[in-house]
Amino acid sequence: MPTVHRAHGLRFVIFTNDHQPAHVHAIGAGGEAKIDFGGAGEPRLDWAVGLSNADIRRAMAEVARERGLDDGGLGADTRRGRAMIEDAEIDAARLRGEVLAKAEPRAAAARYDPASGRVVVDLTNGCTFAFPARALQGLGEASDDDLAQVEVLGAGHGLHWEALDADFTVAGLLAGLFGTRAWMAREQARHAGAAKSAAKARAARENGKRGGRPRGPAKTQPR
């Protein structure tokens, strides 16, 4: 999915190749925070990297407001969307973000190579990987100019194409997740069908070279 909301200089993103549990990423000012939707309850800060405490509180309040949790009858703290989240909770989320950044791959830089049609990503650990840009969900018909506008998001957790309104996590791309689960399932089925059709076509050509399908035993006609 693309950017779903913008407020307070933050972009709220649901990455196309990111899955359950339901959550959103608040990204801006070189930082990022992952906020779980919390089911029917109030949002929960999962991890944060690089954002100020004030930006984190604004992001939490905005998520709560967009989810309709600032209506009357829910209590003052909930109406503020946990805007008064304690510093200790934010510190704990920052620690989780630091640990995750060391455990998961993070992008240091990304560039598009038009000759190969691939995006090349340099990771913070010194490794480099590449993937076919047009194999990503929603990017199949993208132009070279648009694909060249790839950006590294936040603290390197994801990649973004502004003109294409496309966002993908680096960890997901490394794992071969090029779209949503439903889209990936459809693509796998399509490729499997194409491979089966190609195999049938090859078999038909081989049979043609041998004079067609082998004939069965001749049937005797009754006298």
MOSUL-V667694 format. One record per pair of residues at least 24 apart in sequence whose ideal C-beta (glycine too) atoms are under 10 Angstrom apart, sorted by the first residue. I is the first residue (numbers start at 1). J is the second residue. If there is no record, write none. Layout:
i:I j:J
i:I j:J
This chain:
i:1 j:137
i:1 j:138
i:1 j:165
i:1 j:166
i:1 j:167
i:1 j:180
i:2 j:138
i:2 j:160
i:2 j:161
i:2 j:162
i:2 j:164
i:2 j:165
i:2 j:166
i:2 j:167
i:3 j:27
i:3 j:160
i:3 j:162
i:3 j:165
i:3 j:166
i:3 j:167
i:4 j:66
i:4 j:167
i:5 j:62
i:5 j:63
i:5 j:65
i:5 j:66
i:6 j:62
i:7 j:58
i:7 j:59
i:7 j:61
i:7 j:62
i:7 j:63
i:7 j:65
i:7 j:66
i:8 j:54
i:8 j:55
i:8 j:57
i:8 j:58
i:8 j:59
i:8 j:61
i:8 j:62
i:9 j:55
i:9 j:58
i:10 j:51
i:10 j:55
i:10 j:56
i:10 j:58
i:10 j:59
i:10 j:62
i:11 j:153
i:11 j:154
i:11 j:160
i:11 j:162
i:11 j:167
i:12 j:59
i:12 j:62
i:12 j:63
i:12 j:66
i:13 j:153
i:13 j:154
i:13 j:157
i:13 j:158
i:13 j:160
i:13 j:167
i:13 j:169
i:14 j:167
i:15 j:153
i:15 j:157
i:15 j:158
i:15 j:159
i:15 j:160
i:15 j:166
i:15 j:167
i:15 j:168
i:15 j:169
i:15 j:170
i:15 j:171
i:15 j:172
i:15 j:177
i:15 j:180
i:16 j:136
i:16 j:137
i:16 j:138
i:16 j:139
i:16 j:158
i:16 j:166
i:16 j:167
i:16 j:168
i:16 j:169
i:16 j:172
i:16 j:177
i:16 j:178
i:16 j:179
i:16 j:180
i:16 j:183
i:17 j:136
i:17 j:137
i:17 j:158
i:17 j:167
i:17 j:168
i:17 j:169
i:17 j:170
i:17 j:171
i:17 j:172
i:17 j:173
i:17 j:175
i:17 j:176
i:17 j:177
i:17 j:178
i:17 j:179
i:17 j:180
i:17 j:181
i:17 j:183
i:17 j:184
i:18 j:157
i:18 j:158
i:18 j:167
i:18 j:168
i:18 j:169
i:18 j:171
i:18 j:172
i:18 j:177
i:18 j:180
i:19 j:169
i:19 j:172
i:19 j:177
i:19 j:180
i:19 j:181
i:20 j:181
i:21 j:46
i:23 j:63
i:24 j:59
i:24 j:62
i:24 j:63
i:24 j:66
i:24 j:67
i:25 j:59
i:25 j:153
i:25 j:154
i:25 j:157
i:25 j:158
i:25 j:167
i:25 j:169
i:26 j:51
i:26 j:55
i:26 j:56
i:26 j:58
i:26 j:59
i:26 j:60
i:26 j:62
i:26 j:63
i:26 j:154
i:27 j:51
i:27 j:59
i:27 j:153
i:27 j:154
i:27 j:155
i:27 j:157
i:27 j:158
i:27 j:160
i:27 j:167
i:28 j:52
i:28 j:55
i:28 j:58
i:28 j:59
i:28 j:153
i:28 j:154
i:29 j:55
i:29 j:154
i:30 j:153
i:30 j:154
i:30 j:155
i:31 j:55
i:31 j:56
i:31 j:94
i:31 j:97
i:31 j:154
i:31 j:155
i:32 j:59
i:32 j:97
i:32 j:101
i:32 j:153
i:32 j:154
i:32 j:155
i:32 j:156
i:32 j:157
i:32 j:158
i:33 j:59
i:33 j:60
i:33 j:63
i:33 j:90
i:33 j:93
i:33 j:94
i:33 j:97
i:33 j:154
i:34 j:93
i:34 j:96
i:34 j:97
i:34 j:100
i:34 j:154
i:34 j:157
i:35 j:59
i:35 j:60
i:35 j:62
i:35 j:63
i:35 j:64
i:35 j:81
i:35 j:82
i:35 j:93
i:36 j:63
i:37 j:63
i:37 j:64
i:37 j:67
i:37 j:69
i:38 j:63
i:38 j:64
i:38 j:67
i:38 j:69
i:38 j:82
i:40 j:67
i:40 j:69
i:41 j:67
i:41 j:69
i:41 j:74
i:41 j:78
i:42 j:67
i:42 j:69
i:42 j:74
i:42 j:75
i:42 j:77
i:42 j:78
i:42 j:79
i:42 j:80
i:42 j:81
i:42 j:82
i:43 j:67
i:43 j:69
i:43 j:78
i:43 j:81
i:43 j:82
i:43 j:85
i:44 j:82
i:44 j:85
i:44 j:89
i:44 j:93
i:45 j:82
i:45 j:85
i:45 j:89
i:45 j:90
i:45 j:92
i:45 j:93
i:45 j:94
i:45 j:96
i:45 j:97
i:46 j:93
i:46 j:96
i:46 j:97
i:46 j:100
i:47 j:92
i:47 j:93
i:47 j:94
i:47 j:95
i:47 j:96
i:47 j:97
i:47 j:98
i:47 j:99
i:47 j:100
i:47 j:101
i:47 j:157
i:48 j:89
i:48 j:90
i:48 j:91
i:48 j:92
i:48 j:93
i:48 j:94
i:48 j:95
i:48 j:96
i:48 j:97
i:48 j:98
i:48 j:154
i:48 j:155
i:49 j:93
i:49 j:94
i:49 j:96
i:49 j:97
i:49 j:98
i:49 j:100
i:49 j:101
i:49 j:106
i:49 j:154
i:49 j:155
i:49 j:156
i:49 j:157
i:50 j:94
i:50 j:97
i:50 j:101
i:50 j:154
i:50 j:155
i:51 j:90
i:51 j:93
i:51 j:94
i:51 j:97
i:51 j:154
i:51 j:155
i:52 j:90
i:53 j:85
i:53 j:87
i:53 j:90
i:53 j:91
i:53 j:94
i:54 j:83
i:56 j:82
i:56 j:83
i:56 j:85
i:56 j:89
i:56 j:90
i:56 j:93
i:56 j:94
i:57 j:81
i:57 j:82
i:57 j:83
i:57 j:84
i:57 j:85
i:57 j:90
i:58 j:83
i:59 j:83
i:60 j:84
i:60 j:85
i:60 j:89
i:60 j:90
i:61 j:85
i:97 j:154
i:97 j:155
i:97 j:157
i:98 j:155
i:100 j:155
i:100 j:157
i:100 j:171
i:101 j:155
i:101 j:156
i:101 j:157
i:103 j:171
i:104 j:156
i:104 j:157
i:104 j:169
i:104 j:170
i:104 j:171
i:104 j:174
i:105 j:129
i:105 j:156
i:105 j:157
i:105 j:169
i:105 j:170
i:105 j:171
i:105 j:173
i:105 j:174
i:105 j:175
i:106 j:152
i:106 j:154
i:106 j:155
i:106 j:156
i:106 j:157
i:106 j:158
i:106 j:170
i:106 j:171
i:107 j:150
i:107 j:151
i:107 j:152
i:107 j:153
i:107 j:154
i:107 j:155
i:107 j:156
i:107 j:157
i:107 j:158
i:107 j:159
i:107 j:169
i:107 j:170
i:107 j:173
i:108 j:152
i:108 j:156
i:109 j:150
i:109 j:152
i:109 j:156
i:110 j:150
i:110 j:151
i:110 j:152
i:110 j:153
i:110 j:156
i:110 j:159
i:110 j:160
i:110 j:170
i:111 j:148
i:111 j:150
i:112 j:142
i:112 j:144
i:112 j:145
i:112 j:146
i:112 j:147
i:112 j:148
i:112 j:149
i:112 j:150
i:112 j:161
i:113 j:144
i:113 j:147
i:113 j:148
i:114 j:143
i:114 j:144
i:114 j:145
i:114 j:147
i:114 j:148
i:115 j:144
i:117 j:144
i:117 j:147
i:118 j:147
i:119 j:147
i:119 j:148
i:119 j:150
i:119 j:159
i:119 j:161
i:119 j:168
i:119 j:173
i:120 j:150
i:121 j:150
i:121 j:152
i:121 j:156
i:121 j:159
i:121 j:170
i:121 j:173
i:121 j:174
i:122 j:152
i:122 j:156
i:123 j:156
i:123 j:170
i:123 j:174
i:124 j:155
i:124 j:156
i:124 j:170
i:127 j:174
i:129 j:170
i:129 j:173
i:129 j:174
i:130 j:173
i:131 j:159
i:131 j:168
i:131 j:173
i:131 j:174
i:131 j:176
i:131 j:178
i:132 j:178
i:133 j:159
i:133 j:161
i:133 j:164
i:133 j:166
i:133 j:178
i:135 j:176
i:135 j:178
i:135 j:179
i:135 j:187
i:136 j:161
i:136 j:164
i:136 j:166
i:136 j:168
i:136 j:173
i:136 j:177
i:136 j:178
i:136 j:179
i:136 j:183
i:137 j:166
i:137 j:168
i:137 j:177
i:137 j:178
i:137 j:179
i:137 j:180
i:137 j:182
i:137 j:183
i:137 j:184
i:137 j:186
i:137 j:187
i:138 j:164
i:138 j:165
i:138 j:166
i:138 j:168
i:138 j:178
i:138 j:179
i:138 j:183
i:139 j:164
i:139 j:166
i:139 j:168
i:139 j:178
i:139 j:179
i:142 j:166
